[in-house]
Amino acid sequence: MTNAILVITNFPDNDTAAALAQELIDTRLAACINIMSACTSVYRWQSDTETAEEHPVFIKTQQKHYNRVEQIINAMHPYELPEILVVPVTDGLPAYLQWIIDETT
């Protein structure tokens, strides 16, 4: 078991995703952020089926930073209800996991 987590979110455009990434890196709340190419999301919202282009964002950080990361995502996100999921990292390359800790300490 590690202290590392993967936070997953989506943004409607690359610019807002990049602004989030820059904020989290500058404040050392994340070691690495992947902004993925646009994809199509299909979901139910307020009883309607919606389709939207979104950019998945993967944030590598430590569990102890999660609350602050969530606050920043909520503050910078244009959606009323942004997707924010946490995936615990249970194992991985030890040197990479240590790098996440070193870069977010």
Residue, then its C-alpha position, 0 to 999 in steps of 0.5 A: m500500500t502506498n500514499a499515492i492516489l490517482v485523481i480523475t476528472n474531465f474538463p470541457d476544453n484543453d485550456t481549463a484542463a491546462a490551467l488546473a494542471q499548472e496550478l496543481i504543479d505550481t503548488r506542489l499538490a501534484a507530481c504529474i498530470n496527464i491531459m488526454s485528447a478529447c473524447t466523447s462522454v455520454y451521460r444522464w444529467q437532470s433526466d436527459t441524456e447528454t453528449a459532450e466532448e471532454h478532456p480526461v485529466f489524470i492527477k498523480t498525488q498523495q492522499k494527504h493532498y486530496n482535499r485541497v486538490e478537490q477544492i481547486i478542481n471545484a473552484m476552477h471547473p465550469y460544471e455544476l457537478p464535476e467528475i472527481l474520482v479517486v483511485p488508490v494506488t496499491d502498488g507500482l514501480p517503487a522509484y516512481l511512487q517515491w518520485i510522487i512523494d518527493e515532488t508533492t512534499 
